[in-house]
Amino acid sequence: MSSGKVLASVLAGAAAGAVLGILFAPDKGTETRRKISEKGVDLADSVKGKYNEYADVISEKYDAAKEKLSGLASEGRDMLNQAKDKGNAMGNDAMNSDIRNTMNS
């Protein structure tokens, strides 16, 4: 089970427990509604906090992956340029060798 599902389950259980506890408490209806409203605000704040934490973690992981991918792309371009330069040098050497052989013949 993913941590997001576990967190959602815990929060839902806590909310359900709080609401049931308030509903069965021997208070007036206005007092019960006030308590439910306060618990709803508390739960909303808790969910926002957890959301922000997960968003920060995801953002950090995205930035790290993007930086790593950029480094790999740069490394790949460097390797390609080196191979191209080596191929050009080998081609030039072969062409110069053929020219020398032709002139010496």
Biotite code that builds the C-alpha atoms (Angstrom):
import biotite.structure as struc

atoms = struc.array([
    struc.Atom([0.000, 0.000, 0.000], chain_id="A", res_id=1, res_name="MET", atom_name="CA", element="C"),
    struc.Atom([1.429, 3.403, -0.909], chain_id="A", res_id=2, res_name="SER", atom_name="CA", element="C"),
    struc.Atom([2.148, 6.019, 1.731], chain_id="A", res_id=3, res_name="SER", atom_name="CA", element="C"),
    struc.Atom([-0.507, 8.287, 0.199], chain_id="A", res_id=4, res_name="GLY", atom_name="CA", element="C"),
    struc.Atom([-3.193, 5.635, 0.720], chain_id="A", res_id=5, res_name="LYS", atom_name="CA", element="C"),
    struc.Atom([-2.015, 4.995, 4.267], chain_id="A", res_id=6, res_name="VAL", atom_name="CA", element="C"),
    struc.Atom([-2.104, 8.720, 5.042], chain_id="A", res_id=7, res_name="LEU", atom_name="CA", element="C"),
    struc.Atom([-5.583, 9.095, 3.548], chain_id="A", res_id=8, res_name="ALA", atom_name="CA", element="C"),
    struc.Atom([-6.815, 6.108, 5.563], chain_id="A", res_id=9, res_name="SER", atom_name="CA", element="C"),
    struc.Atom([-5.383, 7.467, 8.808], chain_id="A", res_id=10, res_name="VAL", atom_name="CA", element="C"),
    struc.Atom([-6.887, 10.901, 8.225], chain_id="A", res_id=11, res_name="LEU", atom_name="CA", element="C"),
    struc.Atom([-10.270, 9.439, 7.295], chain_id="A", res_id=12, res_name="ALA", atom_name="CA", element="C"),
    struc.Atom([-10.255, 7.253, 10.411], chain_id="A", res_id=13, res_name="GLY", atom_name="CA", element="C"),
    struc.Atom([-9.297, 10.187, 12.621], chain_id="A", res_id=14, res_name="ALA", atom_name="CA", element="C"),
    struc.Atom([-12.037, 12.341, 11.105], chain_id="A", res_id=15, res_name="ALA", atom_name="CA", element="C"),
    struc.Atom([-14.650, 9.619, 11.495], chain_id="A", res_id=16, res_name="ALA", atom_name="CA", element="C"),
    struc.Atom([-13.643, 9.028, 15.113], chain_id="A", res_id=17, res_name="GLY", atom_name="CA", element="C"),
    struc.Atom([-13.766, 12.727, 15.922], chain_id="A", res_id=18, res_name="ALA", atom_name="CA", element="C"),
    struc.Atom([-17.194, 13.176, 14.330], chain_id="A", res_id=19, res_name="VAL", atom_name="CA", element="C"),
    struc.Atom([-18.637, 10.113, 16.089], chain_id="A", res_id=20, res_name="LEU", atom_name="CA", element="C"),
    struc.Atom([-17.210, 11.238, 19.420], chain_id="A", res_id=21, res_name="GLY", atom_name="CA", element="C"),
    struc.Atom([-18.759, 14.670, 19.036], chain_id="A", res_id=22, res_name="ILE", atom_name="CA", element="C"),
    struc.Atom([-22.107, 13.311, 17.854], chain_id="A", res_id=23, res_name="LEU", atom_name="CA", element="C"),
    struc.Atom([-22.447, 10.993, 20.852], chain_id="A", res_id=24, res_name="PHE", atom_name="CA", element="C"),
    struc.Atom([-21.327, 13.628, 23.371], chain_id="A", res_id=25, res_name="ALA", atom_name="CA", element="C"),
    struc.Atom([-24.157, 15.002, 25.536], chain_id="A", res_id=26, res_name="PRO", atom_name="CA", element="C"),
    struc.Atom([-24.008, 18.601, 24.236], chain_id="A", res_id=27, res_name="ASP", atom_name="CA", element="C"),
    struc.Atom([-26.572, 20.959, 22.749], chain_id="A", res_id=28, res_name="LYS", atom_name="CA", element="C"),
    struc.Atom([-26.986, 20.903, 18.973], chain_id="A", res_id=29, res_name="GLY", atom_name="CA", element="C"),
    struc.Atom([-25.327, 24.291, 18.546], chain_id="A", res_id=30, res_name="THR", atom_name="CA", element="C"),
    struc.Atom([-22.329, 23.195, 20.594], chain_id="A", res_id=31, res_name="GLU", atom_name="CA", element="C"),
    struc.Atom([-22.080, 19.929, 18.624], chain_id="A", res_id=32, res_name="THR", atom_name="CA", element="C"),
    struc.Atom([-22.193, 21.791, 15.305], chain_id="A", res_id=33, res_name="ARG", atom_name="CA", element="C"),
    struc.Atom([-19.495, 24.194, 16.524], chain_id="A", res_id=34, res_name="ARG", atom_name="CA", element="C"),
    struc.Atom([-17.263, 21.282, 17.546], chain_id="A", res_id=35, res_name="LYS", atom_name="CA", element="C"),
    struc.Atom([-17.802, 19.527, 14.194], chain_id="A", res_id=36, res_name="ILE", atom_name="CA", element="C"),
    struc.Atom([-16.940, 22.755, 12.384], chain_id="A", res_id=37, res_name="SER", atom_name="CA", element="C"),
    struc.Atom([-13.732, 23.170, 14.433], chain_id="A", res_id=38, res_name="GLU", atom_name="CA", element="C"),
    struc.Atom([-12.721, 19.577, 13.787], chain_id="A", res_id=39, res_name="LYS", atom_name="CA", element="C"),
    struc.Atom([-13.361, 20.090, 10.064], chain_id="A", res_id=40, res_name="GLY", atom_name="CA", element="C"),
    struc.Atom([-11.088, 23.128, 10.037], chain_id="A", res_id=41, res_name="VAL", atom_name="CA", element="C"),
    struc.Atom([-8.412, 21.209, 11.947], chain_id="A", res_id=42, res_name="ASP", atom_name="CA", element="C"),
    struc.Atom([-8.650, 18.299, 9.520], chain_id="A", res_id=43, res_name="LEU", atom_name="CA", element="C"),
    struc.Atom([-8.470, 20.621, 6.505], chain_id="A", res_id=44, res_name="ALA", atom_name="CA", element="C"),
    struc.Atom([-5.347, 22.268, 7.937], chain_id="A", res_id=45, res_name="ASP", atom_name="CA", element="C"),
    struc.Atom([-3.786, 18.860, 8.544], chain_id="A", res_id=46, res_name="SER", atom_name="CA", element="C"),
    struc.Atom([-4.532, 17.724, 4.984], chain_id="A", res_id=47, res_name="VAL", atom_name="CA", element="C"),
    struc.Atom([-3.095, 20.958, 3.561], chain_id="A", res_id=48, res_name="LYS", atom_name="CA", element="C"),
    struc.Atom([0.066, 20.486, 5.609], chain_id="A", res_id=49, res_name="GLY", atom_name="CA", element="C"),
    struc.Atom([0.548, 16.903, 4.426], chain_id="A", res_id=50, res_name="LYS", atom_name="CA", element="C"),
    struc.Atom([-0.190, 17.923, 0.837], chain_id="A", res_id=51, res_name="TYR", atom_name="CA", element="C"),
    struc.Atom([2.458, 20.647, 1.020], chain_id="A", res_id=52, res_name="ASN", atom_name="CA", element="C"),
    struc.Atom([4.978, 18.184, 2.474], chain_id="A", res_id=53, res_name="GLU", atom_name="CA", element="C"),
    struc.Atom([4.364, 15.681, -0.339], chain_id="A", res_id=54, res_name="TYR", atom_name="CA", element="C"),
    struc.Atom([4.450, 18.456, -2.952], chain_id="A", res_id=55, res_name="ALA", atom_name="CA", element="C"),
    struc.Atom([7.837, 19.605, -1.624], chain_id="A", res_id=56, res_name="ASP", atom_name="CA", element="C"),
    struc.Atom([9.258, 16.070, -1.692], chain_id="A", res_id=57, res_name="VAL", atom_name="CA", element="C"),
    struc.Atom([7.976, 15.467, -5.219], chain_id="A", res_id=58, res_name="ILE", atom_name="CA", element="C"),
    struc.Atom([9.356, 18.811, -6.382], chain_id="A", res_id=59, res_name="SER", atom_name="CA", element="C"),
    struc.Atom([12.785, 18.017, -4.919], chain_id="A", res_id=60, res_name="GLU", atom_name="CA", element="C"),
    struc.Atom([12.834, 14.591, -6.580], chain_id="A", res_id=61, res_name="LYS", atom_name="CA", element="C"),
    struc.Atom([11.748, 16.110, -9.906], chain_id="A", res_id=62, res_name="TYR", atom_name="CA", element="C"),
    struc.Atom([14.501, 18.741, -9.740], chain_id="A", res_id=63, res_name="ASP", atom_name="CA", element="C"),
    struc.Atom([17.123, 16.104, -8.877], chain_id="A", res_id=64, res_name="ALA", atom_name="CA", element="C"),
    struc.Atom([16.015, 13.855, -11.750], chain_id="A", res_id=65, res_name="ALA", atom_name="CA", element="C"),
    struc.Atom([15.972, 16.792, -14.166], chain_id="A", res_id=66, res_name="LYS", atom_name="CA", element="C"),
    struc.Atom([19.501, 17.794, -13.123], chain_id="A", res_id=67, res_name="GLU", atom_name="CA", element="C"),
    struc.Atom([20.763, 14.219, -13.505], chain_id="A", res_id=68, res_name="LYS", atom_name="CA", element="C"),
    struc.Atom([19.142, 13.875, -16.931], chain_id="A", res_id=69, res_name="LEU", atom_name="CA", element="C"),
    struc.Atom([20.689, 17.157, -18.041], chain_id="A", res_id=70, res_name="SER", atom_name="CA", element="C"),
    struc.Atom([24.105, 15.913, -16.938], chain_id="A", res_id=71, res_name="GLY", atom_name="CA", element="C"),
    struc.Atom([23.644, 12.649, -18.805], chain_id="A", res_id=72, res_name="LEU", atom_name="CA", element="C"),
    struc.Atom([22.594, 14.489, -21.964], chain_id="A", res_id=73, res_name="ALA", atom_name="CA", element="C"),
    struc.Atom([25.639, 16.719, -21.756], chain_id="A", res_id=74, res_name="SER", atom_name="CA", element="C"),
    struc.Atom([27.875, 13.693, -21.218], chain_id="A", res_id=75, res_name="GLU", atom_name="CA", element="C"),
    struc.Atom([26.304, 11.977, -24.234], chain_id="A", res_id=76, res_name="GLY", atom_name="CA", element="C"),
    struc.Atom([26.895, 15.028, -26.446], chain_id="A", res_id=77, res_name="ARG", atom_name="CA", element="C"),
    struc.Atom([30.527, 15.144, -25.355], chain_id="A", res_id=78, res_name="ASP", atom_name="CA", element="C"),
    struc.Atom([30.996, 11.455, -26.184], chain_id="A", res_id=79, res_name="MET", atom_name="CA", element="C"),
    struc.Atom([29.360, 11.927, -29.584], chain_id="A", res_id=80, res_name="LEU", atom_name="CA", element="C"),
    struc.Atom([31.621, 14.881, -30.394], chain_id="A", res_id=81, res_name="ASN", atom_name="CA", element="C"),
    struc.Atom([34.700, 12.904, -29.337], chain_id="A", res_id=82, res_name="GLN", atom_name="CA", element="C"),
    struc.Atom([33.677, 9.973, -31.545], chain_id="A", res_id=83, res_name="ALA", atom_name="CA", element="C"),
    struc.Atom([33.031, 12.334, -34.454], chain_id="A", res_id=84, res_name="LYS", atom_name="CA", element="C"),
    struc.Atom([36.435, 13.972, -34.018], chain_id="A", res_id=85, res_name="ASP", atom_name="CA", element="C"),
    struc.Atom([38.145, 10.584, -33.834], chain_id="A", res_id=86, res_name="LYS", atom_name="CA", element="C"),
    struc.Atom([36.291, 9.407, -36.952], chain_id="A", res_id=87, res_name="GLY", atom_name="CA", element="C"),
    struc.Atom([37.277, 12.551, -38.843], chain_id="A", res_id=88, res_name="ASN", atom_name="CA", element="C"),
    struc.Atom([40.918, 12.131, -37.789], chain_id="A", res_id=89, res_name="ALA", atom_name="CA", element="C"),
    struc.Atom([40.918, 8.496, -38.875], chain_id="A", res_id=90, res_name="MET", atom_name="CA", element="C"),
    struc.Atom([39.349, 9.464, -42.222], chain_id="A", res_id=91, res_name="GLY", atom_name="CA", element="C"),
    struc.Atom([41.915, 12.211, -42.764], chain_id="A", res_id=92, res_name="ASN", atom_name="CA", element="C"),
    struc.Atom([44.762, 9.837, -41.893], chain_id="A", res_id=93, res_name="ASP", atom_name="CA", element="C"),
    struc.Atom([43.441, 7.239, -44.349], chain_id="A", res_id=94, res_name="ALA", atom_name="CA", element="C"),
    struc.Atom([43.023, 9.843, -47.093], chain_id="A", res_id=95, res_name="MET", atom_name="CA", element="C"),
    struc.Atom([46.535, 11.244, -46.531], chain_id="A", res_id=96, res_name="ASN", atom_name="CA", element="C"),
    struc.Atom([47.946, 7.727, -46.590], chain_id="A", res_id=97, res_name="SER", atom_name="CA", element="C"),
    struc.Atom([46.183, 7.018, -49.925], chain_id="A", res_id=98, res_name="ASP", atom_name="CA", element="C"),
    struc.Atom([47.496, 10.281, -51.391], chain_id="A", res_id=99, res_name="ILE", atom_name="CA", element="C"),
    struc.Atom([51.067, 9.492, -50.306], chain_id="A", res_id=100, res_name="ARG", atom_name="CA", element="C"),
    struc.Atom([50.822, 5.982, -51.716], chain_id="A", res_id=101, res_name="ASN", atom_name="CA", element="C"),
    struc.Atom([49.538, 7.377, -55.023], chain_id="A", res_id=102, res_name="THR", atom_name="CA", element="C"),
    struc.Atom([52.340, 9.950, -55.213], chain_id="A", res_id=103, res_name="MET", atom_name="CA", element="C"),
    struc.Atom([55.021, 7.389, -54.403], chain_id="A", res_id=104, res_name="ASN", atom_name="CA", element="C"),
    struc.Atom([53.817, 4.993, -57.073], chain_id="A", res_id=105, res_name="SER", atom_name="CA", element="C"),
])
